[in-house]
C-alpha cells in the first residue's frame, strides 16, 4: 500500500471518528443514560459505518470489514478488562463507589490470599472439578466412541438424543438433577430402593464412605479434596451433560480416520489393545488435545449447574460462583476483581499447558 | 448363535445408554404434568391424572409470557448483531488474513475467558450507562461473548469456499462486497445456518449475565426466571419442571430437526 493510500485511510478514519464522536456527544447530552441513548448511538455507528464502507470501497476492505467486531470487542472486553485491572489495584466497594477510590497497590491480592478463608478451597475445588471432570468425560466419551465406531441403526435419533443434554440450559440441568438426586424421593434413590439398595445422601457433604475408609489418605481427601457426595453429584451432573460432547467429537474423528493403517495392523496380527495404544491414540492426538481444551475451558466457566444444585453454598463453590457472591452480591468490587483476574490467569495457564503438551497450537490455525 | 447373543447384548447396552440420557428429560416432562401430591410422594409415581396446573401456575401467577418473549427477543437480537459483525470480520480473516496477530490473540483470549471474570466491570459500566435491567445491555454483553466463537466458525466455513468462484466474479466486474453477498454467503449457507442456530441456542441458554444485568420482571429471561424457583426456601417442583420444559422445548425441537447443522457447527467449532 502506497503512502498516499495510507494517508487517505488515516484522514477518512479520522474524520469519521470525529463525526461519530460528535453524534455520540449529541445523543448523550440530549438523552439520559439508558437504552434509547445506547441504541441511538449504535444506529449512528451503523449508519456512519456503512457510509464509510461505501466511501472507501474495495481497496480498504481489509480494514473496514473488521471495524464492527473490533468495536464490540473493544467496548465489551478490552475496556472491561482494563477496568477490572484498575479495580484490583484500588479499593472500591459499594460504600465508596461514588466518592474517592484510594490506590492500595497489592493489598487486595494480599487480602484474598490471607483473609479470604474460602479462596483456596474454592480454587482447589475448581481445579479438581477440571481434572476429574475431564477424566470422567473423556474416559467415558472415548469408550463409547470406540464402542459405537461404526454405522448404527437410528443414527439420526442417536444424534438427537446425544445433542439434547449439551444443548440444554445448565440451570435446567442443575434443577433436574437436584430433583433426581433428592434423598427422600429423587428418582435415583427410588430406583436404588427398587433393587433393595439404600439410597445415598447425594446432595449433602457426607463423606463418601469407601474413600474416607482409605488408610492414611482417606481423612485427608475428605478434609481437603472434597471427597463428599455433594462434589460427586456435581461431577455426575457435569459428566452426564458433557460426556455426549466428547463422544460426538471423538466418534466423528474416529470415523474419519483412514482405514489402511488399521488394515495393516490387522494383517500384522496386532491385538486390539496394541492397535488402540499404538495406532488409534497417536492418530487422534491432535483431536484429543482440542476436545480436552474445549471442555477444560468450559469447566472453568461452570456456573449455572452448580448454582442450581447448591446455590452459593460455601462448600460447593467454584471460582465463578465465588466471584459472583463477593463482587455482585456483597458488592466488594475490588475483591471480586482480584478473584476475576486470578480466574482469567488460570484459564490462560490451562490454555498454555494444553498448547505445550499437545505439540501444536490447538485452537489457533497456522 | 454367538452373533445373536452379541446383538441382543448390544441392543440392551444401547437401550441402557439411551435410558440414562433420555430418562431424566422424560421424568421432567412427566413431572410437569403431575399434580402436587404425586410429585412430593415418597415413591415412584407413574400413574397419575395429568394436569395443566403447573403450566397454568407459571403463566398466570408468574409473568412467563413476558419472560418467554424476552428470551426470544434476546436470542434473536444477539444473533443478528453477532452474525452480522462476524460475517464481515470472518470474511476479512479468511480472504485477507487481516487483523494481525493481536486481533487473533484477542479473539482466542475472549473465547477462553470465563464470562464471570467480566461480570463486575460490565455491571459497573452498564449501571453508569443506565443499562441494568434492560434487554439492550444483556444483548450487548451476550453478543460480544458470542462474537469470537461465531467469527471462528464462519471463518472456517468461508475458508471452504473456493477462491476461484470469487475470482471469476471479479473478472465479471463484481466488487468484493458483491462477491461476499452473492457468492460466498450462498455457497457457505449451510455453515452460516449452523452459526445462526448455535448462536440462537447459546443466547437462549445464557443465564449468568441474565441474572445479573436483567433481573427485573420486565427484562427477565426464562433461565433467570427458572432460577428464581430454586433459590427460594422451599422448592415447588411442579412449576420448576414446567419452566424447564418450556426452556428445553425449542432447543429440543432444534436438536431434532436441525441436528445436521448443529453437529457440523460443533465439530467445526472445535476442530478448526
Boltz contact constraints between the chains, C-beta under 6 A:
constraints:
  - contact:
      token1: [A, 33]
      token2: [B, 129]
      max_distance: 6.0
  - contact:
      token1: [A, 33]
      token2: [B, 130]
      max_distance: 6.0
  - contact:
      token1: [A, 34]
      token2: [B, 130]
      max_distance: 6.0
  - contact:
      token1: [A, 35]
      token2: [B, 134]
      max_distance: 6.0
  - contact:
      token1: [A, 35]
      token2: [B, 136]
      max_distance: 6.0
  - contact:
      token1: [A, 38]
      token2: [B, 136]
      max_distance: 6.0
  - contact:
      token1: [A, 58]
      token2: [B, 175]
      max_distance: 6.0
  - contact:
      token1: [A, 58]
      token2: [B, 176]
      max_distance: 6.0
  - contact:
      token1: [A, 61]
      token2: [B, 176]
      max_distance: 6.0
  - contact:
      token1: [A, 62]
      token2: [B, 92]
      max_distance: 6.0
  - contact:
      token1: [A, 62]
      token2: [B, 96]
      max_distance: 6.0
  - contact:
      token1: [A, 62]
      token2: [B, 98]
      max_distance: 6.0
  - contact:
      token1: [A, 65]
      token2: [B, 88]
      max_distance: 6.0
  - contact:
      token1: [A, 65]
      token2: [B, 91]
      max_distance: 6.0
  - contact:
      token1: [A, 65]
      token2: [B, 92]
      max_distance: 6.0
  - contact:
      token1: [A, 66]
      token2: [B, 89]
      max_distance: 6.0
  - contact:
      token1: [A, 66]
      token2: [B, 92]
      max_distance: 6.0
  - contact:
      token1: [A, 66]
      token2: [B, 98]
      max_distance: 6.0
  - contact:
      token1: [A, 66]
      token2: [B, 99]
      max_distance: 6.0
  - contact:
      token1: [A, 68]
      token2: [B, 85]
      max_distance: 6.0
  - contact:
      token1: [A, 68]
      token2: [B, 88]
      max_distance: 6.0
  - contact:
      token1: [A, 69]
      token2: [B, 85]
      max_distance: 6.0
  - contact:
      token1: [A, 69]
      token2: [B, 89]
      max_distance: 6.0
  - contact:
      token1: [A, 72]
      token2: [B, 85]
      max_distance: 6.0
  - contact:
      token1: [A, 72]
      token2: [B, 144]
      max_distance: 6.0
  - contact:
      token1: [A, 72]
      token2: [B, 147]
      max_distance: 6.0
  - contact:
      token1: [A, 76]
      token2: [B, 144]
      max_distance: 6.0
  - contact:
      token1: [A, 77]
      token2: [B, 110]
      max_distance: 6.0
  - contact:
      token1: [A, 80]
      token2: [B, 118]
      max_distance: 6.0
  - contact:
      token1: [A, 80]
      token2: [B, 121]
      max_distance: 6.0
  - contact:
      token1: [A, 80]
      token2: [B, 122]
      max_distance: 6.0
  - contact:
      token1: [A, 83]
      token2: [B, 121]
      max_distance: 6.0
  - contact:
      token1: [A, 84]
      token2: [B, 121]
      max_distance: 6.0
  - contact:
      token1: [A, 159]
      token2: [B, 259]
      max_distance: 6.0
  - contact:
      token1: [A, 160]
      token2: [B, 255]
      max_distance: 6.0
  - contact:
      token1: [A, 160]
      token2: [B, 256]
      max_distance: 6.0
  - contact:
      token1: [A, 160]
      token2: [B, 259]
      max_distance: 6.0
  - contact:
      token1: [A, 161]
      token2: [B, 18]
      max_distance: 6.0
  - contact:
      token1: [A, 161]
      token2: [B, 21]
      max_distance: 6.0
  - contact:
      token1: [A, 161]
      token2: [B, 22]
      max_distance: 6.0
  - contact:
      token1: [A, 163]
      token2: [B, 255]
      max_distance: 6.0
  - contact:
      token1: [A, 163]
      token2: [B, 259]
      max_distance: 6.0
  - contact:
      token1: [A, 163]
      token2: [B, 262]
      max_distance: 6.0
  - contact:
      token1: [A, 164]
      token2: [B, 255]
      max_distance: 6.0
  - contact:
      token1: [A, 165]
      token2: [B, 21]
      max_distance: 6.0
  - contact:
      token1: [A, 167]
      token2: [B, 201]
      max_distance: 6.0
  - contact:
      token1: [A, 167]
      token2: [B, 251]
      max_distance: 6.0
  - contact:
      token1: [A, 167]
      token2: [B, 255]
      max_distance: 6.0
  - contact:
      token1: [A, 168]
      token2: [B, 248]
      max_distance: 6.0
  - contact:
      token1: [A, 169]
      token2: [B, 205]
      max_distance: 6.0
  - contact:
      token1: [A, 169]
      token2: [B, 223]
      max_distance: 6.0
  - contact:
      token1: [A, 169]
      token2: [B, 247]
      max_distance: 6.0
  - contact:
      token1: [A, 171]
      token2: [B, 207]
      max_distance: 6.0
  - contact:
      token1: [A, 171]
      token2: [B, 223]
      max_distance: 6.0
  - contact:
      token1: [A, 171]
      token2: [B, 226]
      max_distance: 6.0
  - contact:
      token1: [A, 171]
      token2: [B, 227]
      max_distance: 6.0
  - contact:
      token1: [A, 172]
      token2: [B, 244]
      max_distance: 6.0
  - contact:
      token1: [A, 172]
      token2: [B, 247]
      max_distance: 6.0
  - contact:
      token1: [A, 175]
      token2: [B, 230]
      max_distance: 6.0
  - contact:
      token1: [A, 175]
      token2: [B, 240]
      max_distance: 6.0
  - contact:
      token1: [A, 175]
      token2: [B, 244]
      max_distance: 6.0
  - contact:
      token1: [A, 176]
      token2: [B, 24]
      max_distance: 6.0
  - contact:
      token1: [A, 176]
      token2: [B, 28]
      max_distance: 6.0
  - contact:
      token1: [A, 179]
      token2: [B, 237]
      max_distance: 6.0
  - contact:
      token1: [A, 180]
      token2: [B, 24]
      max_distance: 6.0
  - contact:
      token1: [A, 184]
      token2: [B, 42]
      max_distance: 6.0
  - contact:
      token1: [A, 185]
      token2: [B, 42]
      max_distance: 6.0
  - contact:
      token1: [A, 187]
      token2: [B, 27]
      max_distance: 6.0
  - contact:
      token1: [A, 190]
      token2: [B, 44]
      max_distance: 6.0
  - contact:
      token1: [A, 249]
      token2: [B, 270]
      max_distance: 6.0
  - contact:
      token1: [A, 252]
      token2: [B, 267]
      max_distance: 6.0
  - contact:
      token1: [A, 290]
      token2: [B, 270]
      max_distance: 6.0
  - contact:
      token1: [A, 290]
      token2: [B, 271]
      max_distance: 6.0
  - contact:
      token1: [A, 294]
      token2: [B, 270]
      max_distance: 6.0
  - contact:
      token1: [A, 297]
      token2: [B, 112]
      max_distance: 6.0
  - contact:
      token1: [A, 300]
      token2: [B, 114]
      max_distance: 6.0
  - contact:
      token1: [A, 301]
      token2: [B, 114]
      max_distance: 6.0
  - contact:
      token1: [A, 303]
      token2: [B, 208]
      max_distance: 6.0
  - contact:
      token1: [A, 304]
      token2: [B, 207]
      max_distance: 6.0
  - contact:
      token1: [A, 308]
      token2: [B, 230]
      max_distance: 6.0
  - contact:
      token1: [A, 311]
      token2: [B, 231]
      max_distance: 6.0
  - contact:
      token1: [A, 320]
      token2: [B, 114]
      max_distance: 6.0
  - contact:
      token1: [A, 320]
      token2: [B, 116]
      max_distance: 6.0
  - contact:
      token1: [A, 323]
      token2: [B, 116]
      max_distance: 6.0
  - contact:
      token1: [A, 327]
      token2: [B, 120]
      max_distance: 6.0
  - contact:
      token1: [A, 328]
      token2: [B, 212]
      max_distance: 6.0
  - contact:
      token1: [A, 333]
      token2: [B, 120]
      max_distance: 6.0
  - contact:
      token1: [A, 336]
      token2: [B, 120]
      max_distance: 6.0
  - contact:
      token1: [A, 337]
      token2: [B, 120]
      max_distance: 6.0
  - contact:
      token1: [A, 340]
      token2: [B, 117]
      max_distance: 6.0
  - contact:
      token1: [A, 343]
      token2: [B, 114]
      max_distance: 6.0
  - contact:
      token1: [A, 343]
      token2: [B, 117]
      max_distance: 6.0
  - contact:
      token1: [A, 344]
      token2: [B, 113]
      max_distance: 6.0
  - contact:
      token1: [A, 344]
      token2: [B, 117]
      max_distance: 6.0
  - contact:
      token1: [A, 347]
      token2: [B, 112]
      max_distance: 6.0
  - contact:
      token1: [A, 351]
      token2: [B, 112]
      max_distance: 6.0
  - contact:
      token1: [A, 363]
      token2: [B, 108]
      max_distance: 6.0
